[in-house]
Amino acid sequence: MTTIQELINNVSDKQLREFVIEYAKRDGDFSNALSVRFAVPEFEAEVTKIADMVENELEGVDDYRRRDSWGYIRIDLSKVDYEIQQRIAQGQYRLAFAQSAAAYAELLEVYEYQSECEISDEAGSFVDKMSDIAGEVTDSADQAYIYERCVELAYDDTASDYGDSYQGRFLKIAARFITQTNREEFDAAIEKFSGDYRGEELSVIKLTTVRRLDGDSAAEQYISQNLQYDSIRKIAYDNAMSARDFAKAEQLCIDALESDTRSAHKWRVLLYLAYEAAGERLKMAETAEALILSGDLEYYDKLKSIYAKLGGWNEFYPAMLTKCKASLRPENYMHILSKENELALLLEQVQIKPDLIYDYGKQLAPAYPDEVETLFVKQIAGEADRAGDRKAYAQVCGKIKMFRTAGYDERAGRLIDDYKLRFKKRPAFLDELRKIG
């Protein structure tokens, strides 16, 4: 088959030009592609063209007939994306940014009709594109343009009315190009939006600009004045740890635990790391215990390891087990009982939650064969009675296999034979039972 390159090589320049002209007259998309690729762009006209393309694609977006059975709207902005990519390839970064901003603005016009599906996805993708473009810009005039546009775009709060917020993303782009002379409008935007849920995100962005423009001393002061934000407090903690100021790191964690219970686990982990770095074994043990009782069993072995060095685990253990029973979810408490081979207590818990016999039956069977057999048979019987399709039947048979591997091969065989008779009118169940015996 002849390739496009071979075809072009076999025609004259005149023939090719005539074809291009003729085809461009008949095909608007081809004509536009030629202009985008070869013509010197007229800035405002090109931006307006992109806005019109998006507006046309969104026409009738509030009409339910444009939605599929799941309620998703069908929009295709691939041609818009292609044109912007062409401008980026040509090094026309300011134009590409302006076109992306125009597309984003058009999408905001119809945000109310679909705040969480295709329209918000497309709006977010254009913000991503603007960020990528900003990362390529080196010309100071282009940087100034992008800075001003991002601050301007940050003031459009339309998306936040429907569950999305782009203020932080625009101000993060603007922060790349902030200077002493243009920082006032940036700081004003940060101040405007910092009073609500966006405050934490914006405080981190502001910190980067303070450090860049005012130096490390001013940045440290800003950090100390904004510790109410979890992310800023974490930066302060990291700085303290890097400086080996473990007392300061400890206090930052303790203050966080007293002021914000939502992040308690995170700050207990960081507190443990501070004590570990400082070699404070008693405090490590106290913090590990608190983490365990909050449900983080990863610290159980660490706690035992600490007591192996401190001594006194045997004296501490009974009280710790009592605390675990009182504080932990049954599944977590049983995990510790299993780890410690506390079989009598573990059996007691399994009898309360018999569905966990599959997890602990094999461990319990040597010590309590009759009790474990009874639990297995009763639990499997209940699941077999409730099973109503092949998938459920296969799951029941999987449980019978677990019963067998727990040391009950002969009893599992009798159970299979019993089920073949009991469920003889369920051919799919019989088929699954045959697979296991």
C-alpha positions in Angstrom: 0.0 0.0 0.0 1.3 3.4 -1.0 2.2 5.7 2.0 1.3 9.3 2.3 4.9 10.2 2.0 5.2 8.3 -1.2 2.1 10.0 -2.6 3.5 13.5 -1.8 6.8 12.6 -3.4 5.1 11.7 -6.6 3.2 15.0 -7.1 4.6 18.4 -8.1 4.7 21.3 -5.7 2.0 23.0 -7.9 -0.3 20.1 -7.7 0.1 19.8 -4.0 -0.6 23.5 -3.5 -3.7 23.4 -5.7 -5.0 20.4 -3.7 -4.4 22.1 -0.4 -6.2 25.2 -1.5 -9.1 23.3 -3.0 -9.5 21.0 0.1 -9.2 24.0 2.5 -12.1 25.7 0.7 -14.3 22.6 1.3 -13.2 21.6 4.8 -13.3 24.2 7.6 -11.3 22.0 10.0 -8.5 21.5 7.5 -8.5 25.2 6.7 -8.3 26.0 10.5 -5.5 23.5 10.9 -3.5 25.2 8.2 -3.9 28.6 9.8 -3.0 27.3 13.3 0.1 25.6 11.8 1.5 28.3 9.5 -0.3 31.7 10.0 1.0 34.4 12.3 -1.6 34.3 15.0 -3.7 37.3 15.9 -3.8 37.1 19.7 -7.3 38.3 20.5 -8.9 36.6 17.5 -7.3 33.3 18.4 -8.5 33.5 22.0 -12.0 34.4 20.9 -12.0 31.5 18.5 -11.2 29.0 21.3 -13.9 30.5 23.5 -16.4 30.2 20.6 -15.4 26.6 20.0 -16.0 25.7 23.6 -19.3 27.6 23.7 -20.6 25.8 20.6 -19.6 22.4 22.1 -21.5 23.3 25.3 -24.7 24.5 23.5 -27.7 22.9 25.1 -25.7 21.4 28.0 -28.7 21.8 30.3 -30.8 19.7 28.0 -31.3 16.2 29.5 -31.4 14.7 26.0 -27.7 15.3 25.7 -27.1 13.1 28.7 -26.6 9.3 28.6 -28.4 6.9 30.9 -26.0 7.7 33.8 -26.6 11.4 33.5 -23.2 12.2 31.9 -23.0 14.9 29.4 -21.3 14.2 26.1 -18.7 16.9 25.2 -15.6 16.7 22.9 -13.0 19.4 23.3 -10.3 17.5 21.5 -10.1 20.1 18.7 -9.6 22.8 21.3 -6.9 20.8 22.9 -5.2 20.2 19.6 -5.0 24.0 18.8 -3.6 24.8 22.2 -1.0 22.0 21.9 0.0 23.5 18.5 0.6 26.9 20.1 2.7 25.3 22.8 4.8 23.5 20.2 5.3 26.8 18.4 6.5 28.4 21.6 3.5 30.7 21.7 3.1 30.2 25.5 1.2 33.4 26.3 -1.4 32.6 23.6 -1.7 29.0 24.7 -2.2 30.1 28.3 -4.8 32.7 27.2 -6.6 30.1 25.1 -6.7 27.6 28.0 -8.0 30.3 30.3 -10.7 31.2 27.8 -11.8 27.5 27.6 -11.8 27.3 31.4 -14.0 30.5 31.6 -16.5 29.1 29.2 -16.8 25.9 31.2 -17.5 27.9 34.3 -20.5 29.5 32.6 -22.3 26.1 32.6 -20.8 24.7 35.8 -24.2 24.7 37.6 -25.5 22.0 35.3 -22.8 19.5 36.2 -20.5 20.3 39.0 -19.0 16.9 39.5 -18.8 15.2 36.1 -17.4 16.0 32.6 -17.6 19.8 32.9 -15.6 19.9 36.2 -13.2 17.3 34.8 -12.6 19.4 31.7 -12.2 22.6 33.7 -9.7 20.9 35.9 -7.7 19.7 32.9 -7.4 23.2 31.5 -6.1 24.4 34.9 -3.6 21.6 34.7 -2.7 22.7 31.2 -2.2 26.3 32.4 0.1 25.1 35.1 2.2 23.0 32.6 2.5 26.0 30.3 3.6 28.2 33.1 6.4 25.7 33.8 7.8 26.3 30.3 7.8 30.1 30.3 11.1 31.9 30.5 10.2 35.3 28.9 9.6 37.9 31.6 6.7 39.5 29.8 4.9 36.2 29.4 5.6 35.5 33.1 4.0 38.8 34.1 1.0 38.1 31.9 0.5 34.7 33.4 0.9 36.1 36.9 -1.8 38.8 36.4 -4.2 36.4 34.7 -3.8 33.8 37.5 -4.5 36.3 40.2 -7.5 37.5 38.2 -8.8 34.0 37.7 -8.4 33.2 41.4 -11.1 35.8 42.1 -13.7 33.9 40.1 -15.3 31.8 42.8 -18.0 30.2 40.6 -16.6 26.6 40.9 -16.6 26.7 44.7 -20.3 27.3 44.7 -20.7 23.8 43.3 -18.1 21.9 45.3 -14.8 22.7 43.5 -12.2 25.3 44.2 -9.4 26.5 41.9 -8.2 29.4 43.9 -5.2 27.6 45.3 -4.2 26.1 42.0 -4.2 29.5 40.3 -2.4 31.2 43.1 0.2 28.4 43.2 0.9 29.2 39.5 1.1 32.9 40.2 3.5 32.3 43.1 6.1 31.2 40.6 6.3 34.7 39.2 5.8 36.8 42.2 8.1 39.8 42.8 8.4 42.5 45.4 6.7 44.9 43.0 3.7 42.7 42.2 3.1 40.9 45.5 0.4 43.2 46.9 -2.4 41.9 44.6 -1.2 38.3 45.3 -1.3 38.8 49.1 -4.7 40.4 48.8 -6.0 37.3 47.0 -4.5 35.0 49.6 -6.1 37.1 52.4 -9.5 37.1 50.7 -9.8 33.3 50.5 -7.9 32.3 53.7 -10.8 32.6 56.0 -12.5 29.3 55.0 -11.6 25.8 54.2 -9.0 27.0 51.7 -6.9 28.6 54.4 -4.5 25.7 54.9 -3.7 25.2 51.2 -3.2 28.9 50.7 -1.0 29.3 53.8 1.5 26.8 52.4 1.5 28.7 49.1 2.0 32.0 50.9 4.9 30.5 52.9 6.8 29.7 49.6 6.5 33.4 48.6 7.5 34.7 52.0 10.6 32.5 52.0 11.6 33.5 48.4 11.0 37.3 48.8 11.7 37.9 52.5 14.2 35.2 53.5 14.3 32.3 55.9 13.9 34.4 59.1 10.6 35.9 57.8 9.5 32.4 56.8 10.2 31.0 60.2 8.1 33.9 61.7 5.3 33.1 59.3 5.4 29.5 60.3 5.2 30.3 64.0 2.2 32.6 63.4 0.3 30.0 61.4 0.6 26.8 63.4 -3.2 26.4 63.4 -2.8 24.9 60.0 -1.8 21.3 60.1 0.5 21.5 57.0 2.3 24.5 58.5 2.7 22.7 61.8 4.2 19.7 59.9 6.7 22.0 58.3 7.7 23.3 61.7 8.0 19.8 63.0 10.2 18.7 60.0 12.4 21.8 60.6 12.7 20.9 64.3 13.6 17.3 63.6 16.2 18.4 61.0 17.8 20.7 63.6 17.6 17.9 66.2 15.5 20.1 68.4 13.5 17.1 69.7 11.9 19.1 72.6 10.4 21.5 70.1 9.2 18.7 67.9 7.6 17.0 70.9 5.8 20.2 71.9 4.5 20.7 68.4 3.0 17.2 68.5 1.5 17.6 72.0 -0.1 20.9 71.1 -1.6 19.4 67.9 -3.0 16.5 69.9 -4.6 18.9 72.3 -6.1 21.1 69.6 -7.1 18.8 66.8 -8.4 15.3 67.4 -9.0 14.7 63.7 -5.3 14.3 63.1 -4.5 12.5 66.3 -3.1 9.4 64.8 -0.7 11.4 62.5 0.6 13.5 65.4 1.1 10.5 67.7 3.1 8.8 65.0 5.2 11.9 64.6 5.6 12.1 68.4 6.8 8.5 68.5 9.4 9.3 65.8 10.6 12.3 67.8 11.0 10.2 70.9 12.7 7.5 68.9 15.2 10.0 67.5 15.8 11.4 71.0 16.2 7.9 72.5 13.3 8.4 75.0 12.3 4.8 75.4 9.7 5.4 78.2 8.0 8.0 76.2 8.2 5.8 73.1 6.4 3.1 75.1 3.7 5.4 76.3 3.1 6.7 72.7 3.2 3.2 71.2 0.6 2.1 73.8 -1.7 5.0 72.8 -1.3 4.2 69.1 -2.2 0.5 69.7 -5.2 1.4 71.8 -6.4 3.7 69.0 -6.3 0.7 66.6 -2.8 0.9 65.1 -1.5 -2.7 65.7 1.7 -2.0 63.8 3.1 -0.6 67.1 2.4 -3.8 69.1 5.7 -5.5 68.2 7.5 -2.2 68.6 6.1 -1.9 72.1 7.3 -5.4 73.0 10.7 -4.5 71.5 10.9 -1.4 73.7 10.1 -3.4 76.8 12.6 -6.1 75.8 15.2 -3.3 76.3 13.6 -1.6 79.3 12.5 -4.9 81.0 9.2 -5.5 82.7 7.1 -6.8 79.8 5.7 -9.7 81.8 4.5 -7.3 84.5 3.0 -4.8 82.0 1.4 -7.4 79.7 -1.7 -8.4 81.7 -2.8 -4.8 82.2 -2.1 -4.1 78.5 -4.3 -7.0 77.4 -7.1 -5.7 79.6 -6.8 -2.3 78.0 -6.9 -3.8 74.5 -10.1 -5.7 75.3 -11.7 -2.5 76.5 -10.5 -0.2 73.8 -10.1 -2.2 70.6 -12.5 -3.5 68.1 -13.0 -7.2 68.6 -11.2 -8.1 65.4 -8.1 -6.1 66.6 -8.2 -7.6 70.1 -8.4 -11.1 68.6 -5.4 -10.3 66.4 -3.4 -9.7 69.5 -4.7 -12.7 71.3 -3.7 -14.8 68.3 -0.2 -13.3 68.2 0.2 -14.0 71.9 -1.3 -17.5 71.5 -4.0 -16.7 74.2 -6.1 -19.6 73.0 -8.7 -19.7 75.7 -9.4 -16.0 75.4 -9.3 -16.3 71.6 -11.9 -19.1 71.6 -14.1 -17.0 73.8 -14.1 -14.2 71.3 -14.6 -16.5 68.3 -17.7 -17.9 70.0 -19.0 -14.3 70.2 -18.1 -13.6 66.6 -18.3 -17.1 64.9 -17.7 -15.8 61.4 -14.1 -15.4 62.4 -13.7 -19.1 62.9 -12.2 -19.2 59.4 -9.4 -16.9 60.6 -8.6 -18.7 63.8 -10.0 -22.2 63.5 -6.7 -23.8 62.5 -4.8 -22.2 65.4 -7.5 -23.2 67.9 -8.2 -26.7 66.7 -5.4 -28.6 68.4 -6.4 -27.3 71.8 -10.2 -27.2 71.3 -11.1 -29.7 68.6 -14.7 -30.2 69.6 -15.5 -26.5 70.1 -13.9 -25.6 66.8 -15.7 -28.4 64.9 -19.0 -27.2 66.2 -18.3 -23.6 65.2 -17.2 -24.5 61.7 -20.2 -26.8 61.0 -22.7 -24.2 62.4 -21.2 -21.3 60.5 -20.9 -23.2 57.2 -24.5 -24.4 57.6 -25.8 -20.9 58.0 -24.0 -19.7 54.9 -25.1 -22.7 52.9 -28.7 -22.0 53.7 -28.4 -18.4 52.6 -26.5 -19.2 49.4 -28.6 -18.6 46.3 -26.3 -18.5 43.3 -23.1 -20.2 41.9 -20.8 -17.6 43.3 -22.2 -18.0 46.8 -22.1 -21.8 46.4 -18.4 -21.6 45.5 -17.7 -19.5 48.6 -19.4 -22.1 50.8 -17.2 -24.8 49.3 -14.2 -22.6 49.9 -15.2 -22.5 53.6 -15.5 -26.3 53.7 -12.0 -26.5 52.3 -10.8 -24.3 55.1 -12.6 -26.6 57.6 -10.7 -29.5 56.0 -7.3 -27.8 56.2 -7.9 -26.9 59.9 -7.5 -30.7 60.6 -11.0 -32.0 59.9 -10.6 -33.9 56.7 -12.9 -36.8 57.6 -15.6 -34.5 59.1 -15.4 -32.2 56.0 -16.0 -35.2 53.8 -19.1 -36.2 55.7 -20.3 -32.6 55.5 -19.9 -32.6 51.7 -21.9 -35.9 51.4 -24.6 -34.5 53.6 -24.8 -31.3 51.5 -25.1 -33.4 48.3 -28.2 -34.9 49.7 -29.6 -31.8 51.4 -29.2 -29.6 48.4 -29.8 -32.1 45.6 -32.3 -29.8 43.9 -29.6 -27.1 43.4 -27.5 -28.4 40.5 -25.0 -25.5 40.6 -24.3 -26.2 44.3 -23.9 -29.9 43.5 -21.4 -29.1 40.8 -19.3 -27.0 43.2 -19.5 -29.7 45.9 -18.2 -32.3 43.4 -15.1 -30.1 42.7 -14.0 -30.4 46.4 -15.0 -34.0 47.0 
